[in-house]
Amino acid sequence: MHRPVPDGLAGLKRFVWEFWFFGLKNARSCLFVGLFFAAVFVTPRAGLWGVPRYDLLLIAALAIQIAMVATRLESWDELKAISLFHVVGFALEVFKTSSGIKSWAYPDFAYTKLWGVPLFSGFMYAAVGSYIIQAWRLFDLRILHHPLYPMAALVAVLIYANFFTHHYIGDYRWYLAACALGLYARTTVVYRPLDRDRRMPLLLAFVLIGFFIWLAENISTFAGVWAYPNQLGAWSTVHVGKWSSWSMLVVMTFTIVANLKHIKRHIHVPA
């Protein structure tokens, strides 16, 4: 998504142009998310042609994913990473919706439910990975001062484990957030919205992506795709505390993406 840059672009005019292309590239990076949410709103809750809503959403998600690979918007290696996000997310969904936890629920019937969780739900986690992969390509991303990979992997594993263990031994989210803060304190993401490199603390990117996922979660619960216990009688905003959970999940997702071979070439790890 490159366009000729007007001569003499400076000051407010440059800011407007760069901000516009920053938005366009982010929108393009959200291709999977956008198409999937379009399917959510278009599909009636009662389903279509005798096919339940959740099953139709699974068909839509698979069709979008196949199309992205077929058109080479995503490579086979990237698909493997996205599939890992699907598995990791689905396992978390099964645990969170289990009878002993009941953090949220999928109330509607579907043929493609396993352990009470519709199979399409894993694609919602995979969509986060898809966004990061697409943004990496479109913004020509580079990472400076990335922590050592084993340390980043350890924090990512602990973040994921905490989503399960906090129901039994306490929520250590903020301790893990402090670890991530120290680990990525010097890490900078270099991106190109137009023709010049810009920089942003990677931690800020984690927080911003987490915020937009929280907004998407509000949209999904409003549409009745799933519901938290306090939303069963009438819809209410998803608790803002979920923002931190999503930001932590983004840290974990980024760690997986950063291990893709073609992406590692653009990551600087200090010796």
Salt bridges, closest charged atoms under 4 A:
GLU18 OE2 - ARG14 NH1 2.64
GLU18 OE2 - ARG198 NH2 2.81
ASP77 OD1 - LYS80 NZ 3.67
GLU78 OE2 - ARG137 NH2 2.53
GLU78 OE2 - HIS262 NE2 2.99
ASP108 OD2 - ARG45 NE 3.15
ASP171 OD2 - ARG173 NH2 2.92
ASP195 OD1 - ARG14 NH1 3.01
ASP197 OD2 - ARG142 NH2 2.56
ASP197 OD1 - ARG192 NE 2.95
